[in-house]
Amino acid sequence: MRENKNSTVLWDTEVDRSVLRKKFHSKTVSRRDYTSVQIKKVKNQRKWEAKPGIHLSKRDPENDIERLLVSRRTRRVPSNREINLQDISDLLQFAAGITDEKNQYFSYPSPGALYPCTLFLSINLAGFKEKIYRYNPYKHQLEEYIDASMKRIELIVIDKGLRKFPIKIFFASDYQLLEDKYGELSYRLLNQEIGHIAQNISLYSEYLGINTTCIGGFYEEQFKQYIPKFDLLYVMVVG
């Protein structure tokens, strides 16, 4: 029973709007010892039914943004380019930071301008500590979130080759405010937001001349040993 200032309600009709998200998320978590996610090789080719249409002409890129889009690639080995603090600062500012201080707008679209995705980083470069950092876009700073050895953080990434990248970016969320507004639609919208950020990071890394790979293969339970209140939804390696 729920009460308010004016009356007493016999039953509460407000449902838990996170039920579907929790159920789906729990069923798709990859674990080191067991996973219910079955990944198979695709044997067939994508089918495309031909239809009459309008021919679109293709041309060579003519400006910086076109050349950047053409050159962007997923590269699964580090670039060996020297990366400094300014590179990381620029990457976070322009790919995932606030670009309109007055209105608190970010460099990517977000459902209801709620910005529920939080970026955590592991940085294996000179001058950085063995910690998981949290990016605070409101102050544009890397917060020392929690101590964590590099070797244990690397175990979050399933592919041993990708563990060699010096920067690992973890896309996580505690769904702050999102489910209050969007309920069952939230999980879909959150993943769209994460895709926008990831593409920004990929494109800006290409501009900096460093390599990136987006990863769906990770052990979330390893991540939650350090940050249990957040769900891990995506990982990028940069370097």
URWOBEL-V179088 format. One record per residue. N is the residue number from 0. OMEGA is omega in whole degrees, -180 to 180 (none if undefined). Layout:
n & omega
N & OMEGA
N & OMEGA
This chain:
n & omega
0 & -178
1 & 180
2 & 170
3 & -174
4 & -172
5 & -174
6 & 175
7 & -179
8 & -175
9 & 176
10 & -178
11 & -179
12 & 179
13 & -176
14 & 174
15 & -173
16 & -180
17 & -174
18 & -177
19 & 179
20 & -179
21 & -179
22 & -180
23 & -176
24 & -178
25 & -178
26 & -176
27 & 179
28 & 175
29 & -180
30 & -179
31 & -176
32 & -177
33 & 173
34 & 177
35 & -178
36 & -180
37 & 179
38 & -175
39 & 174
40 & 179
41 & -177
42 & -176
43 & 176
44 & 179
45 & -180
46 & 179
47 & -180
48 & -177
49 & 177
50 & 176
51 & -178
52 & -178
53 & 178
54 & 177
55 & -178
56 & 176
57 & -180
58 & 177
59 & 178
60 & -175
61 & -178
62 & -173
63 & -178
64 & 178
65 & 179
66 & 179
67 & 180
68 & 180
69 & -175
70 & -177
71 & 179
72 & 167
73 & -179
74 & -169
75 & 174
76 & 179
77 & -177
78 & -175
79 & 173
80 & 178
81 & -178
82 & -180
83 & -178
84 & -179
85 & 176
86 & -179
87 & 178
88 & 180
89 & -179
90 & -178
91 & -179
92 & -172
93 & -179
94 & -174
95 & -175
96 & -180
97 & -179
98 & 177
99 & -175
100 & -177
101 & -177
102 & -179
103 & 176
104 & -178
105 & -178
106 & -180
107 & 178
108 & -179
109 & 180
110 & 178
111 & -176
112 & -179
113 & 177
114 & -175
115 & -179
116 & 176
117 & 179
118 & 171
119 & -176
120 & 167
121 & -173
122 & -179
123 & -180
124 & 179
125 & 179
126 & 179
127 & -177
128 & 175
129 & -178
130 & 164
131 & 179
132 & 172
133 & 178
134 & 176
135 & -176
136 & -178
137 & 176
138 & -175
139 & 178
140 & 174
141 & 180
142 & 175
143 & -169
144 & -178
145 & 176
146 & 178
147 & 180
148 & -179
149 & -177
150 & -180
151 & 177
152 & -179
153 & -178
154 & 176
155 & -179
156 & -177
157 & -176
158 & -177
159 & 179
160 & -179
161 & 177
162 & -176
163 & 179
164 & -176
165 & -178
166 & 176
167 & -178
168 & -178
169 & 180
170 & -174
171 & 180
172 & 169
173 & 175
174 & -177
175 & 178
176 & -173
177 & -178
178 & 174
179 & -177
180 & -169
181 & 176
182 & -174
183 & 179
184 & -170
185 & -175
186 & 178
187 & -179
188 & 179
189 & 179
190 & 175
191 & 179
192 & -180
193 & 177
194 & 178
195 & -180
196 & -178
197 & 179
198 & 175
199 & -180
200 & 180
201 & -179
202 & -179
203 & 175
204 & 177
205 & 178
206 & 180
207 & -178
208 & 177
209 & -172
210 & 178
211 & 170
212 & 174
213 & -171
214 & 170
215 & -178
216 & 180
217 & 178
218 & -176
219 & -179
220 & 176
221 & 177
222 & -177
223 & 173
224 & -180
225 & -174
226 & -172
227 & -175
228 & -177
229 & 170
230 & 177
231 & -174
232 & -175
233 & 177
234 & 171
235 & 171
236 & -174
237 & 176
238 & none
